[in-house]
Amino acid sequence: MAEYKYDIVIFGASSFVGEILCNYLAGCKEEPALRWAIAGRSASKLEAVKAKIGKADLDIIIADASDETALRNLCGQTRVVTTTVGPYALYGETLLKVCAETGTDYCDLTGEVQWIRQMVDRYNDTAKASGARIVNCCGFDSIPSDLGVLYTQQQSQELFGESCNKIQMRVKAAKGGLSGGTFASLINVMKEAAGNPALRKEMADPYSLCPGESNKARQINPGLAQFDTTSNSWTIPFIMAAINTRVVQRSNFLLKQAYAKPFLYDEAMQVGTGISGRLRATAIGGGFAGFMVTASLKPGRWLLERLLPAPGEGPSPEEQQSGYFDLDFYGTTPKGKALKCKVTGDRDPGYGSTAKMLGQASICLARDINKSEVSGGLLTPASCFGDTLIDRLKTYSGLSFSVIE
């Protein structure tokens, strides 16, 4: 096995979530000690990160997202590159390409399904040949959903001797905020889709990340405001479902239909019961629809870009600490057996908890997942990390996985 100077390099360390991630890694107690460095295009900003997290001895690597030579130099020094530089559709391809070509393992936070599909088409074969494990979606989108489904399937096999052919995830409760970087990625997706009918069709396909999948079923799309008999609550669409459902289906595809043939999966967010729940669902669902319509129009995007947080802005440290999420997974087997599992997190989903998930995914890839066990390609959290990351998240990241009934 090749020797590297670093286990992990954090690319985009001075971004909003990058700085939170660095602060988390600075406090990690790994044995032997984690060898890591930070990278980006601004030396002054990276020095500021070092000072803020109290790691004066941390190495810095200067590289721009578009500088292939600098990125190759970076990849030559580390086992894993973890990048927080988004929107990935604008700034992510060169680094992913270099990792795929050099055999360097890679983690990111993208939720941009159209970009992931492009990367699968362009670099999956290259990564397979080099041995690079390229793992997208290693934050709140989509680790809790992807590993929550994997956990539910494992419990179903243990309890009933068969996998679920249907799982529904319901966001029971969550508290957290969105950063300017998240909004920038969302606006860019809507901008790309607005002028490209073929892309809109691709993004509407629940199997868009499963090229070559033959065993398909018509997937469920929860409505804007409806009563959900699964959770006995009024629900609205979950904003992360567009990426999470595709990632879960890709995991099933990569794991050779480990879940069922075919497999149904959907997500929604609970908002309450009774008349108050119905009113809340109607109001929030209508607002969600209005936002999507506004974001699909050029004047609307111009307005949103001026009203929403700018890149680099996001929840305060206090808001991150007080955040949480509580997700329920309802599984049903072909023989009608049912179970309910739960995944919870103890920080703001998109930042405090995401930084811990991304950090542990990076460490897991660098230290726990041998290339003889998991070969290269564009992978998902479940297909790459499996139980190993579930154990790490339970031990070090404030997540819980449990069977409720």
C-alpha positions in Angstrom: 0.0 0.0 0.0 1.3 3.4 -0.9 2.5 5.7 1.9 1.0 9.1 2.1 1.8 12.2 4.1 -1.8 12.7 5.2 -4.8 10.5 5.9 -7.2 13.3 4.9 -7.0 16.7 3.3 -10.0 19.0 3.7 -10.5 21.0 0.5 -12.5 24.2 1.0 -11.6 24.4 4.7 -12.5 28.0 5.0 -16.0 27.5 3.7 -18.9 27.7 6.3 -19.2 23.9 6.8 -15.5 23.4 6.1 -14.6 25.4 9.1 -17.1 23.5 11.3 -15.6 20.2 10.0 -12.0 21.3 10.8 -13.1 22.3 14.3 -14.6 18.8 14.7 -11.5 17.0 13.4 -9.3 19.1 15.7 -11.0 17.5 18.6 -11.1 13.9 17.3 -9.2 11.4 19.4 -8.0 8.8 16.9 -5.3 6.2 17.5 -2.9 6.6 16.0 -3.4 10.3 15.7 -5.1 11.5 12.5 -2.7 13.1 10.0 -4.6 15.8 8.2 -4.2 19.1 6.4 -6.4 21.9 5.0 -6.5 23.2 1.4 -8.0 26.0 -0.6 -7.1 28.9 -2.8 -6.6 31.6 -0.1 -3.6 31.2 2.3 -4.9 34.0 4.5 -8.3 32.4 5.0 -6.7 29.0 5.7 -4.4 30.6 8.3 -7.5 32.2 9.9 -9.0 28.7 10.2 -5.9 27.4 11.8 -6.0 30.2 14.4 -9.7 29.8 15.0 -9.5 26.1 15.7 -6.3 26.3 17.7 -4.1 24.1 15.4 -1.1 26.2 14.6 0.9 23.2 13.3 -1.7 22.2 10.7 -0.3 22.0 7.2 -1.8 24.1 4.4 -2.0 23.2 0.7 -2.8 26.0 -1.8 -5.0 24.8 -4.7 -7.8 26.3 -6.7 -10.8 24.2 -7.7 -10.0 24.7 -11.4 -6.2 24.1 -11.2 -5.7 20.5 -12.2 -2.0 20.6 -11.7 -2.3 21.8 -8.1 -5.1 19.3 -7.4 -2.9 16.4 -8.7 -0.2 17.6 -6.3 -2.7 17.6 -3.5 -4.0 14.1 -4.3 -0.5 12.8 -4.4 -0.1 13.5 -0.7 -3.2 12.0 0.8 -5.4 8.9 1.1 -8.6 10.8 1.1 -9.7 14.2 -0.2 -12.8 15.6 1.5 -14.3 18.6 -0.3 -16.9 21.2 0.9 -16.5 23.4 -2.2 -19.9 23.9 -3.8 -22.0 24.3 -5.8 -20.4 21.1 -7.0 -21.9 21.5 -10.5 -19.9 24.7 -10.8 -16.7 23.9 -8.9 -16.5 20.2 -8.2 -15.7 18.3 -11.4 -12.0 18.9 -11.7 -11.2 17.5 -8.3 -13.4 14.5 -8.7 -11.8 13.8 -12.1 -8.3 14.0 -10.6 -9.3 11.7 -7.7 -10.8 9.2 -10.1 -7.7 9.2 -12.3 -5.1 9.0 -9.5 -6.9 6.4 -7.3 -7.4 8.9 -4.5 -10.4 8.3 -2.2 -13.0 11.1 -2.0 -15.9 12.4 0.1 -18.2 15.3 -0.5 -21.4 16.9 0.6 -23.2 17.4 -2.7 -27.0 17.1 -2.9 -27.0 18.0 -6.7 -28.4 14.8 -8.3 -27.9 16.1 -11.8 -24.2 16.6 -11.2 -23.8 13.2 -9.6 -25.4 11.5 -12.6 -23.0 13.4 -14.9 -20.0 12.3 -12.8 -21.2 8.7 -12.8 -21.4 8.8 -16.6 -18.0 10.4 -17.0 -15.8 8.9 -14.3 -17.3 5.8 -12.8 -15.3 3.5 -15.1 -12.1 5.5 -14.5 -12.6 5.3 -10.7 -13.2 1.5 -11.0 -9.9 1.1 -12.9 -7.8 3.2 -10.5 -9.5 1.9 -7.3 -10.7 5.4 -6.2 -13.7 5.2 -3.9 -15.8 8.3 -4.8 -18.4 8.7 -2.1 -20.9 11.6 -2.7 -23.6 12.8 -0.2 -21.8 12.3 3.1 -23.8 14.8 5.1 -27.4 15.1 6.2 -28.1 14.4 2.6 -27.9 11.5 2.5 -26.2 9.6 5.3 -29.2 9.4 7.7 -31.6 8.3 4.9 -29.1 5.9 3.2 -27.8 4.3 6.4 -31.2 4.4 8.0 -32.6 2.3 5.1 -29.6 -0.1 5.3 -30.1 -0.5 9.1 -33.9 -1.1 8.7 -33.2 -3.8 6.1 -30.6 -5.5 8.4 -33.1 -5.5 11.2 -35.8 -6.9 8.9 -33.5 -9.7 7.8 -32.7 -10.5 11.5 -36.3 -10.4 12.7 -38.2 -11.8 9.7 -35.6 -13.5 7.5 -36.5 -11.3 4.5 -35.7 -7.7 3.3 -38.3 -5.0 3.0 -39.7 -4.3 -0.4 -41.1 -0.9 0.9 -39.6 1.6 3.3 -41.0 5.0 4.0 -39.0 7.6 5.9 -40.9 10.3 7.9 -39.1 13.3 9.4 -40.8 13.3 12.8 -39.0 16.4 14.0 -36.0 18.6 13.1 -34.5 21.9 14.1 -31.8 23.7 12.1 -31.0 26.3 9.6 -29.7 26.5 6.0 -26.5 28.3 4.9 -25.9 30.5 1.9 -23.9 27.7 0.3 -26.9 25.3 0.4 -29.2 28.0 -1.2 -26.6 28.6 -3.8 -26.5 25.0 -4.8 -30.3 24.8 -4.9 -30.6 28.0 -7.0 -28.0 26.6 -9.4 -29.9 23.3 -9.9 -33.1 25.2 -10.7 -31.1 27.4 -13.1 -29.7 24.4 -15.0 -33.1 22.7 -15.1 -35.0 25.8 -16.3 -33.5 25.9 -19.7 -33.0 22.1 -20.2 -36.0 19.9 -20.8 -33.9 16.8 -21.0 -32.3 17.6 -17.6 -35.8 18.1 -16.1 -36.8 14.7 -17.3 -33.6 13.2 -15.9 -34.1 14.8 -12.5 -37.7 13.5 -12.4 -36.5 9.9 -12.8 -36.3 8.2 -9.4 -33.7 5.8 -10.9 -31.6 8.6 -12.4 -28.5 7.4 -10.5 -29.0 3.8 -11.5 -28.1 3.7 -15.2 -28.8 0.2 -16.5 -31.3 -0.7 -13.8 -33.9 -3.0 -15.3 -36.0 -3.9 -12.2 -38.0 -0.7 -11.7 -41.2 0.1 -10.0 -43.3 3.3 -10.0 -42.2 5.2 -7.0 -44.4 7.2 -4.7 -44.3 11.0 -4.6 -46.0 12.3 -1.4 -48.3 15.3 -2.1 -47.9 18.9 -1.1 -50.3 18.5 1.9 -51.8 15.1 2.6 -52.8 12.8 5.5 -50.3 10.0 5.8 -51.7 6.8 7.1 -48.2 5.4 7.7 -47.4 8.0 10.4 -51.0 9.0 11.2 -50.0 12.6 10.6 -50.4 15.4 8.0 -47.3 15.6 5.9 -45.5 17.8 3.4 -42.7 17.0 0.9 -39.3 16.8 2.5 -36.9 19.1 0.7 -34.0 16.6 0.7 -36.2 13.8 -0.7 -35.2 14.6 -4.3 -31.6 13.6 -3.6 -32.1 11.1 -0.7 -34.5 8.8 -2.6 -32.1 8.7 -5.6 -29.1 7.8 -3.4 -31.1 5.1 -1.6 -32.1 3.5 -4.9 -28.4 3.7 -6.1 -27.4 1.9 -3.0 -29.9 -0.9 -3.8 -28.5 -0.9 -7.3 -24.8 -1.1 -6.2 -25.5 -3.7 -3.5 -27.1 -5.9 -6.2 -30.7 -5.5 -5.2 -29.8 -6.2 -1.5 -33.1 -4.7 -0.4 -35.8 -6.2 -2.6 -36.9 -6.6 -6.2 -38.3 -4.0 -6.9 -37.9 -1.7 -3.9 -40.2 1.2 -3.1 -38.9 4.2 -1.0 -40.3 7.7 -0.3 -39.8 10.5 2.2 -42.1 13.1 3.7 -42.1 15.5 6.7 -44.7 15.3 9.5 -46.3 18.6 10.5 -49.1 17.6 12.9 -52.5 15.9 13.4 -56.1 17.1 13.3 -57.3 20.4 11.9 -54.2 22.3 13.0 -52.0 19.7 11.2 -54.0 20.1 8.1 -53.8 23.9 8.2 -50.1 23.8 8.8 -49.6 21.3 6.0 -51.6 23.4 3.6 -49.7 26.6 4.5 -46.2 25.1 4.4 -47.0 23.0 1.3 -48.2 26.0 -0.5 -45.2 28.0 0.5 -42.9 25.2 -0.7 -44.6 25.1 -4.0 -44.3 28.9 -4.3 -40.6 28.8 -3.6 -40.0 26.2 -6.2 -42.0 28.1 -8.8 -40.1 31.3 -7.9 -36.7 29.5 -8.1 -37.6 28.1 -11.6 -38.0 31.6 -13.1 -35.0 33.9 -13.9 -36.6 37.0 -12.1 -37.4 34.8 -9.1 -33.9 33.5 -8.8 -32.6 37.0 -9.1 -34.9 38.0 -6.2 -34.0 34.9 -4.1 -30.3 35.4 -4.5 -30.7 38.9 -2.8 -33.1 37.8 -0.1 -31.5 34.5 1.0 -28.2 34.1 3.0 -25.1 34.6 0.9 -22.4 31.9 0.7 -20.4 31.9 3.9 -23.4 32.7 6.1 -25.4 30.2 8.1 -26.6 29.1 11.6 -24.8 30.4 14.6 -22.7 28.1 16.8 -25.6 28.2 19.4 -28.1 27.3 16.7 -26.0 24.4 15.6 -25.6 23.1 19.2 -29.4 23.3 19.9 -30.4 21.6 16.6 -31.4 18.0 16.2 -33.3 15.6 13.9 -35.6 12.6 14.5 -36.3 10.3 11.5 -38.7 7.3 11.5 -38.3 4.4 9.0 -41.4 2.3 8.4 -40.5 -1.0 6.7 -42.8 -3.6 5.1 -41.7 -7.0 3.8 -43.2 -9.0 0.8 -45.0 -11.3 3.3 -46.6 -8.3 5.1 -44.3 -8.1 8.2 -43.7 -4.6 9.4 -41.2 -2.8 11.6 -40.3 0.7 12.6 -36.8 2.0 13.1 -35.4 5.4 14.1 -32.4 7.5 13.4 -31.7 10.6 15.5 -29.0 13.3 15.6 -28.0 15.7 18.3 -27.0 18.8 16.4 -28.3 21.1 13.6 -28.9 18.6 10.7 -27.2 20.6 7.9 -24.1 21.8 9.8 -23.3 20.7 13.3 -24.4 17.1 12.6 -23.3 17.1 9.0 -19.7 18.1 9.9 -19.6 15.1 12.3 -21.0 12.8 9.7 -18.6 14.0 7.0 -15.7 13.8 9.4 -16.4 10.2 10.4 -17.1 9.2 6.8 -13.7 10.6 5.9 -11.9 8.8 8.7 -13.8 5.6 7.9 -12.7 5.7 4.3 -9.1 6.5 5.3 -8.7 3.9 8.0 -11.4 1.3 8.1 -12.5 0.4 4.5 -9.8 -1.6 2.8 -9.6 -1.4 -1.0 -9.6 -5.2 -1.2 -13.0 -5.1 0.5 -14.6 -2.2 -1.3 -13.4 -1.5 -4.9 -13.4 1.8 -6.8 -16.2 3.6 -8.4 -18.8 6.3 -7.7 -20.4 4.9 -4.5 -23.0 5.8 -1.8 -22.5 5.9 1.9 -24.4 2.6 2.4 -22.6 0.8 -0.5 -19.2 1.9 0.7 -19.3 2.2 4.5 -22.1 -0.1 5.7 -22.1 -1.1 9.3 -18.7 0.3 9.9 -19.8 3.9 9.6 -23.0 3.2 11.5 -20.9 2.1 14.4 -18.6 5.2 14.1 -21.6 7.6 14.0 -23.2 6.0 17.1 -19.8 6.2 18.9 -18.5 9.6 17.8 -21.1 11.6 16.1 -24.2 11.8 18.3 -26.4 9.6 16.0 -28.5 6.8 17.2 -30.0 3.9 15.2 -32.7 1.8 16.9 -35.7 -0.5 16.4 -38.9 1.1 17.8 -41.5 -1.6 17.0 
